[in-house]
């Protein structure tokens, strides 16, 4: 079957479906191609959404345990893995099914299959039913996403060695679990399994967890992580994995390791993700791949092939769903001839651990590396009334400020609900707000959002809820 379309979108994740839906809303004839039954991509099927559903359960379990010190005791939780999976799968099916309905309402032609470029104007799509369509397009948007990275020499074929996808299937709760990688995916899944009863050991080869995030924010999270996990090893490498009758035996190398050989019931390898840029005929187009494996694009997301645009994980870091969606909208507007470019001043990042950690704009680490002079104002949540009512004073809100202009360049938050609060910081940066704008914005009391206003007050040396005079 031959199909003619104005826009072909390859990949149905948050970037792909956002682009397809906007293009349809703006009057374009759109064909969206993906291997799944409905749009959603890794984020909805095997990433953001199922992990957050399980993290919600993990948080509930931990709060029930902590309630003992408040005078409320629930007893030992009874874990029904079948029902947990049903809940998680139900969330995924509801959201992906909803996207399928939205596709039909917008008259997007959704094809379930694998696309391969024939040339710069046509695709061959092998559908799941075994038939093949040929799609001729005026413009195309690549949104093929990423897959879990592998560690050379450690990727043994064993059902006891998981990546993030298989870990989210939650087939069982291992007694002892090794998580290789102390980034956000590794820590989020460690949190889930630890709450469900696994004794978790986390190994990170760098000197600290969450490389790239400011150390003062990570330090707050680090304390709680170490209480939840059996062990947390930094500056440590896993140099060997071997399946035995008892499980997976690993060899660790690091100064803090007292037992180099240890055996775990399962191992989760979570060392980042890599872009999917091969296997669909890009060599038949003018699209170019850069040194780090990402598709080369300009500020409008156009590739070196004038008919093809690319968005999301395949065009570079950060590999985040909301970044992909924003890029998808820019690509569509560019295709339609609008004056547009993807030039955000801030892209928020959230780690959904407990406590959550979020940042946006420039970090202190980045400022130091680039030689940018900044001032920092911090408000510890020990002085927050709302945090105290939650018995969660383990938090901090910080502002990264440009000296002289007092413009807000970055915001970092660690604490309960940090992910829901970081958007205010992103808006402040995008609007070119100064510290005084935050200080004069009346925040509701008692809320955690007040800590944004309080951090601005700290900058001026007259925070209502703490005494910290500004240095002269």
N, C-alpha and C positions, 0 to 999 in steps of 0.2 A: 504494500500500500504506500502511495506517495502522498506526503502531507506538505502543504505550503503554509508557512507561518511568518509573521513579521519578526517575532522574537522567540528564540529557543533558549530555555534555561536548563542547564545540565547540572542536576543536584537539587534535591528538595529539602535541604536543611534550612535553618533560620535565615540565611542569606538568600538562598534560592527562592524559597516561597515568598519572602518579603518582596523580592524583586519582581517575581511573577505576578503577585497580587497587585502591586502598585502599577505595573505596566498595564494590566487589565483594567484597573480603575481609571487609568488615563486614556483608555480607548484602543490599546494595542491588541492585536491578535497574538495570543501567547500559547506556546507549547512547553510544558514542564515535564522533565524526564527524570525518573528516579527508580531505583530497584525495589523500594518498599511499596506497600499497597497504597499508602497515603503519604503526603508530605510530612516532614518532621525532622528527617536527618538523624545524625548521631545524637544531637542535643536531646531530642524528644524520645528517641527509641533506646539509646544506649549511653546517655551522658547526663546532661544537666537535670532533666526532669526526674528520671528514676532515682538518681542519686539523692536529690533533694527530698523525695518522698521517703526514702530510707533514713536520711538524716533527721527528718522530722520525728520519726519513730525513735531513733537513737536519743534524741534530745528529751523526749517524753520519758524514756526509761531512766535516764540520768536524773531528771528532775524528780521523778518518783522516789529515787534513792535518797536524794538530798532533802526531801520533804520530812524525813525523820527528825532532823534537827529543828524543824519548825513546829513539831508536835503532831505531824500527820504521817501515819505509816500504812503503806499499801501491801506490804509483804513481798515475797519473791515473785518477780514477773514470770509468767508462763508464756514461752515463745512458741507460736504456731507458725512455722516457716511457710506452710502452704497458704495461710491467710495473709501473711506478709507479702508474699509474691503476688497473690491475687489483688491486694490493695495497690501495690506498685504497678502491676500490669494494667489494672483498671484505670489508673491515672494516665498512663501512656496511651491506652486505647481511646480514652475520652478525648484527649487533646489531639491526637493524630486523626481520629475520626472527624473531629470538628474541622480540622484543616482540609480534610477531604471534601466536606460539605461546602466550605468556603471556596474551594476550587471550582466546584460545580456552579455555585451561585454566581461566580465571576466569569463563568464560561471559559475557564482555563482548560485547555486540552491536556489532560494528565495522562502520560504514558508510563506504565510500569515496565521498565526494562533498562538495558545498558546501552549507552550511546557511544559511538565511535565516529570520529571525524573522517569523512571521505575527502573533504577539502575545506576551504574557507567559507563555503556557503551551503554545505550539506552534511548530514549525519546519517549513519546507519544505526538503527535502534533495534537490538535484538530483545524482543519482549519475553516476559516470563512464560507466555503460552507457547513459545517456540517459533512464532512467526517473526518476520522482520519488516519494519517500516523504514522508508527513506524520507527524512525530513529536510526540506529545503527552507532556509531561513535568510532573512535580511541581516539580522544581527543575532549574536549568541552571547550568553553570559555563562561563564564557567563558575560553578560553585560546588566543586567535588570534595571539599573538606579535607579531613585528615584521619589518620589511623594511629593507634598506639605505637610508640617507638620500641625497638628491640635493642637489647644489650648484646653486642657481639660476644659469642662464647657462652652466654647464659641462657639462650633461648632453646632449652631442651623441650622436646615434644613429650608432654606429660599432662594428664588431667589434673595433676596436683600443682601445676604452674599456671597461674591466671594472669590475664591482663585486665584492664578496667571493664571491658565488655563482659567477660565471663564472671568477674567478681560481682557485677550487678545482677547476675542471674540468681545469686543467693541459693545455690544448690544445697549448701550445708553451712554450718558454723564450725570451722576447725578449732580444735583445742588450742593449738599454737599456730600463729600466722606470722610469716615474715613479709614485711612490705618493703620493697626496694624502691626508694625514691621518697624524699621528704618534701615534694612539691604539693600543690593544692589538691590534685587528684588522689595522691597517696595518702595525704592526711585526712581527707574527707572519707575515704573508704576505710581507713584505719579507725576512724571515729565510729563508723557504723558497726564494724565487726567487734570492736572492743565493747561497745554497748550491748551487743547481742551475746557476749560471753567469751569471745576469743581472747587469749593472751597474745597481745600483738607486740612484735618488735619492729621498729622502724629503722632503716639504715639509709643514711644520706651521705654521699661521697664528699660534699662540700662542707664548709665549716659551720653551717647553720641551716635550720629548716627554712622553707620558703625563700630561696635565693631571689634577690631582687626587691623584696619588701624591706622596709626600714626595720633595723634591728630592735629599736625600742618597742615597736608594735609587736614584733614577733616574740619578744621576751615575755610579754603578757600571755600570749597563747602557749608558749613553750612550757610554762609552769603547769598549766592544766593538762597539756598533752602528756607530760611525763607522769602525771598522776594516773592517767587513764591507761597508759601503755605499760607493758612489762619492761621494755627497754627502748631507749632512743639513742642510737649511735650516729654521731656526726663524724666528719673526717674519716669515714670508714667505707671500704669497698667490699662488695661480694665478688669473690674471684672464682668461685666454683659452685655449681649446683649438680647434685647427683641424686637420682631416685634410688631409694633403698626399700627394704621391706617395712621399715618403720616410718617412711615418709620421704621428705626431701632433706638431704644432708647438705649443708652449705659451709663454705669456708670464708670467714671474715678476715679482713686485714684492716687494722687501725690501732692507734695507741691505746684507746680506751677498752679495747676488746680483751677480755680475760680468757674467754673460751672461743678460740678460733673456729673449732668445728662444732656446729649445733644442728639439731634435727627439728624440722617443723612439719606439721601436718600438711600445710599448703604454703605456697609462696605467691605473692602478688607483685608483678613487675610493673612499676608505674614511674617511668623515667621521661615522661613527656610524649609529644605527638609529632608526627611528620606529615607533610602535605602529600596529598594524592595527586600526582601530576603525570603518572604513566599509565598505560593500558587503555587509553581511549583515543589514540590516533593524533595526538598533538603534533607529531612529526609531519603530518599531512597539511599543516597550517603554518602560518608565519609566527605563531606564538613562541616566545623565548623563555627559557628557564634560567634563573640566575644561579650564582655560585652556591648558595645555601639551599637550593632545591625549590625555591619559590618562583611562581610565575611573575615575570616582569610586567609591571603596569605603570601608567602615569597617574596623575592626581585625579583624573576622571575615571580611573579603573580600566582604561583601554589598554589592551596588550599591544605587542608589535604587529599584530594582525588587525587592521582597521575594522574588521567585521566582528571581532571577538573581544569581549570584556571579561574580567576575572575578579572575583570577590572572595572574602572570607579567609579561611585558614591557608588556602593555597597562595595568597599574596603576601603573607608575612605576619609576624607577631604584632599584637597579642592575638592568640587563637581563642577568641571569645565570640559567643553567639550574637551578642548585641552589636559588636563591631561589624560582624558579617552582615547583619540586617541593615545597618546604617550604610555600609558600602553598597549593598544591593540597590538601595533607593537612589544613591548618587549615580550609579551606573545607568539606571533606567532614565533618570533625568538627563544625563549626558547624551544618551542615545536619541532622546527626543529633542535635542538641540538646546536644552536649557543651559544657562551659564552656571556651572556648578563644579565643585571639587571636593574631594574628601580630605579635609584639613582640620580635624578636631583639635581643640586645645587640650582636651582631656578625654580619656577613655577609662571609665571605672572598672576596677577588678575586685572581685569578692571571693574570699575563701570561706566556704560554709561549714567551718568547723565550729567548735564550742569552746571559747567565744569565737564569733565571726571576726574576720579581719578584712578590711576593705581600704582601698586607696584610689586616688584619682589625680590626674595632673602629674607634676613632677614630684619625685620622692627626694628625701635628704640624700640618699645614696647617689641618685642620678645627678643631683645638683653638685655634689662633691666631685664626682667623676668628670663632669663637664666644666668644672671651675666656675659655677654660677653661685654668686653670693646670695644667701637667703637668711631670713630670720625665722625662728620657729617659736610658736606658742602652743603650749600643751595644757589640757585640762584633764586631770586624773578623775576617774569616775568615783573614787572614794569620797569626793565632795558632791556627788550627784544624789539628790533626794530620790529620784526614780530608781536609780541603780540600787540604792540602799533598800528600797521596798521590795526589790526583786532578789535581794541578798546576792547581788552580782556586781560588786564594786571592782571586779577585775576588768577594768576597761580604761581607755584613754582616747581623747579626741585631740588631734594636732593640726595646726595650720602651717603651711610652708608659705612664707611671705617675701615679696620682693622689697628690699630695703628702699627707703625713699618714697616710692610710689605707694607702698603698703598694699599693692595688688596681691590677691590670693593666687598663688601658682600651683599649690597642691594641698590636698587634704588627706589625712590618714585617720582611720578609726579602727579600734579593736574593742570588741565588747558585744554583748547581746544585741542582735538586730542591726549590726553595723552595715550589713548589705542594704537594708532598707533606708538607711540614713545617708549613704554616700552620694545619692543623687543631688542632694542640696549642695554639696561641695562641687560636683560637676557643673551644675548650673551657675554657681558663683564664678567658677573659672571661665566658663564660656561667655558669661555676661561681662567679664572684666571687672568683677566686684572687688572692692577694697575691704579691708578689715572692718572699717567703720560701718559698711553696709550690713555686715553680719551682726555687729554689735547692736545696731539700731533696729534690726528686724525682731519684732516681738514673737518669741517662741512660747508655745503653750506649756503650762506647768501643772503637774510634774511630768515631764517626759525626758527621754534620753536625747531628743533633738535639741534640748536646751544646752547640751554640752558644746554644740557648735557656737552658740552665742557666748557661752562662758569662756571658750578658748579665745574668742575675739576680745573679751574683757581682760583676760590674762595678758594679752599682748600690750594693752594699755596700762596694766598694773592696778586695775581696780575691779577684780572679779568679785561679785557679791558673795559667792559661796566659798571663797578661800582667800587667804591673805598672802599675796605674792606681789610686793611692790615692784614696779618696773625699774630695772637697773639704769642708773644715770651714767 
